[in-house]
């Protein structure tokens, strides 16, 4: 993102959706799939730091993926503590999530 020409025209939806947090979220997913859990954890932390406050569902998903990366590295205590940070009602706070 830092190399992009900020003066170049882009659709409004792209500017609103593809931010630093989204790029780190995509990297997190890719590194989890590749089994590179340390790099996945790095991107999870960067994503969480960049997420806008109202993005509750995205924060819950990213936190869950962070716990997965930590657990895959053998750090069960940290993974458990991370997973416990996800609000129990995080899925029900978003219209795209089915009621549990």
N, C-alpha and C positions, 0 to 999 in steps of 0.2 A: 504494500500500500504506500510505503514511503517513496517508491519510485514512480508512482502514477502521476501523470500530468493533471494537476488539480484544475487547470483551466479548460480541459477537454470536456465537452458536453457528455453527460451520462443521464439516463432516465432517473427520475426522482425516486422510484422504488429501489433502484440499485444503491443510491446514496443512503437511503433509509435502512436498508437491510444488510448490505455487505460492509460491515465495519470491521475493526480490528478483532473484536470478540468473535465474530462469525468466522473469520479466517482461522483463528486459533481453534475454534470448535471443529472446523473441518480437518485441521491438522491432527487434532486429538483423536478424532474418529479413524483417520488413516493410520496413525501410529499404533492405535490399539489393534487394528486389523492386522498390521504387520508384526505385532508382538513386541514392538519396541516400547516397553512400558515406561521406561525412564523418560523418554522423549514425550510420550503421551502425557505423563504427569506434568512435565514442564508446560506443555500447551494448555493443559487444564487450568493450571494456576494463572497463566496469562489471560485465558478466556474469562475466568471468574473476575479478575481484576478489571477487565475492560467492559464487562456486562453493565448495561444500564439498569438502574434500580427496579424499574417496573417489569423486567424480564424474569419473573418468578419461575416460570416453567423451564426456561433455558438454564437458569441457575440450578434448578433441581436436577435436570438431565446431566449437566456438566459435572456437578458434584458427585452424582452417581458414577459417572465414567471415571472421575478422579479416584474414587474409592476402588473401582475395578483395577485401575493401573497400580495403585498402591498394594492391593492384595496380590496381584500377579508378581509383584516384586518381593513378596514374602513378608510384608509389613502388615500383619493382620490387625494389630492394635490401632495403628493409624488409620487403616482402611475402615475399621469399625467406627472410630470416632468421626471420620469424614462422612460416612453413610448416615450417621445419626443426626447430622446437620440438615438433612433433607426433610422439610416439613411433611408431615403425614398427609396433609391435604393439598400438596403441591399439584397433583394431577387434576384435582377437581376445581382448581382455580382458573382453568383455562378452557375456553369453549371448544378447542379441538381435542381435548382429552375426554374420554368416556367416563361417566360417573362410575366409581368403584363400589 
